[in-house]
Amino acid sequence: MEESVTVYKITPELRKAITEARLAKKMSQKDLATSLGVPKEIINKWEGSGKGLTGIYTPSNKFVVSIEKVLKVKLPRLVKIKT
């Protein structure tokens, strides 16, 4: 019997919402990264910005909540995918 595993995936709506909220606060990716205690490259990968990137990394739910607190916005949630 195979066990299913739940994984979470970042949606295009969440990537866009993070980017738009960050820009509305006039924050750079580096500013947001510093506030969250992560490298700037992580924000870049969450947002899917840069050449060929499409949101290849998914923040944990903990980070989604932290981003909401820093940017003072409500963000879409990650999508559950059962494998």
Secondary structure as UniProt FT lines:
FT   STRAND          6..9
FT   HELIX           12..24
FT   TURN            25..26
FT   HELIX           29..36
FT   HELIX           40..47
FT   TURN            51..52
FT   HELIX           61..71
FT   STRAND          79..82
//
